[in-house]
Amino acid sequence: MKKAVHILMVVFLSVIFFFPASGANGSTELKYKVFFSEASNDGIIINSLPKTISDYYAGGQGKEITMGWNASGYAMRGFISFNATAISPSNGSILIIDSAVLTVYESNTNLRPFAGDDINRSVECYLLNYEKLDTALYNIAPVTKCGTIATTGYSVLTEHSLNVTSDINKQISANTSVYKFIFRLQFTNDDNVNSTNPLSQAMWNVFSGDETRLADYRPKLIVKYHYQLKK
């Protein structure tokens, strides 16, 4: 009898450890993962003619993504990419994002990009439906506007975070086979200016996914998620 009870206990524990827990609606336990941005798909697009891509800006703090204007007065927009295919669901399940937070860290502010011409500006974040960095992303219509990620600078290593949960879920709902996300960061009212304009060379920079010396300050996407069985 004791031997039979022992065998039943082993079988019971095996079920617990080898099969994921699920609730009444077929959902699994909440999981947590931090994704660092993809260096190969991070970059800067410069609004020159034609538009050009730069992998990163080699600034004084490290490898940086720049938003603002260069010395010629061309506007620059930053692009930050994440590959989340590691959490894509298996057949028969769907991925539910419970929380997603985009975080970047300031590397430098040059001149006065937020108000250089006495017009207050902020850095806005947009989620794009695209898998690879391309000049077309400079003006492409976004999936959604995620919100404002920065309204001021001049504080190196300061964390700037933005809740993008609803934005990520919107993209996943529209395209359930793609788990790559590209965010576009740009100043409001970021038209090109002439080289004598106060905005010329004014920029706000964050660390790029290419950064190695201060690797912990690379852009990150912090995700809490679970899976749910398809009905």
Secondary structure, 3 states (H helix, E strand, C coil): CHHHHHHHHHHHHHHHHHCCCECCCCEECCEEEEEECCHHHCEEEECCCCCEEECCEECCCCEEEEEEECCCCCEEEEEEEEECHHHCCCCCEEEEEEEEEEEEEEEEEECCCCCCCCCCCCEEEEEECCCCCCHHHHCCCCCEEEEEEECCCCCCCCEEEEECHHHHHHHHHHCCCCCEEEEEEEECCCCCCCCCCCCCCCEEEEECCCCCCCHHHCCEEEEEEEEEECC
